[in-house]
Amino acid sequence: MQPHSATLIGSVQRAMRLLEAVADHAYGAPAKQLAREVGLALPTAYHLLRTLTHEGYLRRDKGLFFLGEAAERLSSDAARQKTSQHDG
């Protein structure tokens, strides 16, 4: 039997770490800083950041990355799910 971690997708894990790092910066952060914080090579981080931006999970303004509308929707959906768990 293969270990559980063999079924995990590394690029998804790296993208999620970048999302969490962006969320930690209320005033945004540049790609270089985010790459350093999550331990990624800058080209890898930049490709993931561009993809997350294209999908709406991040937005970029003046070289800084911020959470995007898709990430905000996830947050509000999660809060709504929590509320409905307590109501049910």
KABEL-V360174 format. One record per pair of residues at least 24 apart in sequence whose ideal C-beta (glycine too) atoms are under 10 Angstrom apart, sorted by the first residue. I is the first residue (numbers start at 0). J is the second residue. Records with the same first field share a line. If there is no record, write none. Layout:
I = J ; J
//
This chain:
10 = 43 ; 46 ; 47 ; 50
11 = 47
12 = 37
13 = 37 ; 38 ; 39 ; 43 ; 44 ; 46 ; 47
14 = 44 ; 46 ; 47 ; 48 ; 50 ; 51 ; 54 ; 56 ; 57
15 = 47 ; 51 ; 56
16 = 44 ; 47
17 = 43 ; 44 ; 47 ; 48 ; 50 ; 51 ; 56 ; 57 ; 64
18 = 47 ; 48 ; 51 ; 56 ; 57 ; 64 ; 66 ; 67 ; 70 ; 73
20 = 44 ; 48 ; 64
21 = 48 ; 51 ; 56 ; 57 ; 58 ; 63 ; 64 ; 65 ; 66 ; 67 ; 70
22 = 57 ; 65 ; 66 ; 70 ; 74
24 = 63 ; 64 ; 65 ; 66
25 = 65 ; 66
26 = 63 ; 65
27 = 57 ; 58 ; 59 ; 60 ; 61 ; 62 ; 63 ; 64 ; 65 ; 66
28 = 62 ; 63 ; 64 ; 65
29 = 59 ; 61 ; 62 ; 63 ; 64
30 = 59 ; 62 ; 63 ; 64
31 = 62
32 = 63 ; 64
33 = 57 ; 63 ; 64
//
